[in-house]
Amino acid sequence: MKVFISGPMKGYPNFNKEAFDQAEKELIQQGYTVFNPAWMDFSGEWTKQDKRAIDAAIMSRCDAVYQLPGWDGLGNSGSRMECAFAQGAGMIFLEKDANGFFFVANKEN
């Protein structure tokens, strides 16, 4: 199963890369194929619309989304857009239990 990691970046030290990388590591250890958007370098002339288009294109090739804590906070319009896209596309939402295992969550539209 291919999983897109969604989460807050703006306003976090190093764009929250450590949290994205930790989630990637844990998901891979449990057998998932992962797309970690923290890999991308958006220096230069990439606009907000460019970033959203890239996210949507990549998400359209994934089966599931895992949302990092804080994804729905104020100022996290990218994470909220990713959630709306995933819901509209019928993607699976993964959550992590207290033991660190990922499971399919019930996410209503």
C-alpha positions as CSV (number, residue, x, y, z in Angstrom):
1,M,0.0,0.0,0.0
2,K,1.3,3.5,-1.0
3,V,1.0,6.1,1.8
4,F,1.2,9.9,1.6
5,I,2.4,11.6,4.8
6,S,0.4,14.8,5.5
7,G,1.3,17.3,8.2
8,P,2.2,20.8,9.2
9,M,5.4,22.3,7.8
10,K,5.0,26.1,7.9
11,G,6.2,27.7,11.1
12,Y,8.0,24.5,12.3
13,P,11.8,24.3,12.7
14,N,13.3,22.7,9.5
15,F,9.7,22.5,8.2
16,N,8.9,19.7,10.6
17,K,11.2,17.4,8.6
18,E,12.1,15.3,11.6
19,A,8.4,14.3,12.2
20,F,7.9,13.5,8.6
21,D,11.1,11.4,8.5
22,Q,10.2,9.5,11.7
23,A,6.7,8.7,10.3
24,E,8.3,7.5,7.0
25,K,10.7,5.2,8.9
26,E,7.9,3.7,11.0
27,L,5.6,3.2,8.0
28,I,8.3,1.5,6.0
29,Q,9.1,-0.8,9.0
30,Q,5.5,-1.9,8.9
31,G,5.6,-2.7,5.2
32,Y,4.2,0.4,3.5
33,T,5.6,2.2,0.5
34,V,5.8,5.9,1.5
35,F,5.8,9.3,-0.1
36,N,7.3,11.8,2.2
37,P,6.7,15.4,1.0
38,A,9.5,16.6,3.2
39,W,11.9,15.2,0.5
40,M,10.9,18.0,-1.9
41,D,12.9,21.2,-2.1
42,F,10.6,24.1,-2.9
43,S,13.3,26.7,-3.1
44,G,13.1,29.1,-6.0
45,E,9.9,30.1,-7.8
46,W,7.5,27.4,-6.7
47,T,4.1,29.0,-5.8
48,K,1.5,27.8,-3.3
49,Q,-0.6,26.6,-6.3
50,D,2.4,24.7,-7.7
51,K,2.8,22.9,-4.4
52,R,-0.9,22.0,-4.2
53,A,-0.8,20.7,-7.8
54,I,2.2,18.5,-7.0
55,D,0.5,17.2,-3.8
56,A,-2.7,16.3,-5.7
57,A,-0.8,14.6,-8.5
58,I,1.2,12.5,-6.0
59,M,-1.7,11.7,-3.8
60,S,-3.7,10.5,-6.8
61,R,-1.2,7.7,-7.1
62,C,-1.4,6.7,-3.3
63,D,-3.8,4.4,-1.6
64,A,-3.8,6.0,1.9
65,V,-2.8,9.0,3.9
66,Y,-1.2,9.3,7.3
67,Q,-1.7,12.6,9.1
68,L,0.9,13.9,11.5
69,P,-0.2,15.6,14.7
70,G,-1.2,19.2,14.2
71,W,-2.2,18.7,10.5
72,D,-5.5,20.5,11.1
73,G,-4.1,23.6,12.9
74,L,-4.5,27.2,11.9
75,G,-2.1,28.1,9.1
76,N,-2.0,24.5,7.8
77,S,-4.0,25.0,4.7
78,G,-1.9,22.5,2.8
79,S,-2.6,19.7,5.2
80,R,-6.3,20.5,5.3
81,M,-6.4,20.5,1.5
82,E,-4.7,17.1,1.5
83,C,-7.3,15.8,3.9
84,A,-10.2,17.1,1.6
85,F,-8.5,15.6,-1.4
86,A,-8.0,12.2,0.3
87,Q,-11.7,12.2,1.5
88,G,-12.9,13.1,-2.0
89,A,-10.8,10.4,-3.6
90,G,-11.9,7.8,-1.2
91,M,-8.4,7.2,0.2
92,I,-7.8,5.2,3.3
93,F,-6.8,7.1,6.4
94,L,-4.2,5.5,8.7
95,E,-3.8,6.2,12.4
96,K,-1.3,5.0,14.9
97,D,-2.3,3.1,18.0
98,A,-0.6,3.4,21.4
99,N,1.9,0.6,20.5
100,G,3.0,2.4,17.3
101,F,1.1,0.1,14.9
102,F,-0.8,1.7,12.0
103,F,-4.4,0.9,11.4
104,V,-7.2,2.0,9.1
105,A,-9.2,4.8,10.7
106,N,-12.9,5.7,10.1
107,K,-12.8,9.1,8.5
108,E,-16.1,10.6,7.5
109,N,-16.5,13.0,4.7
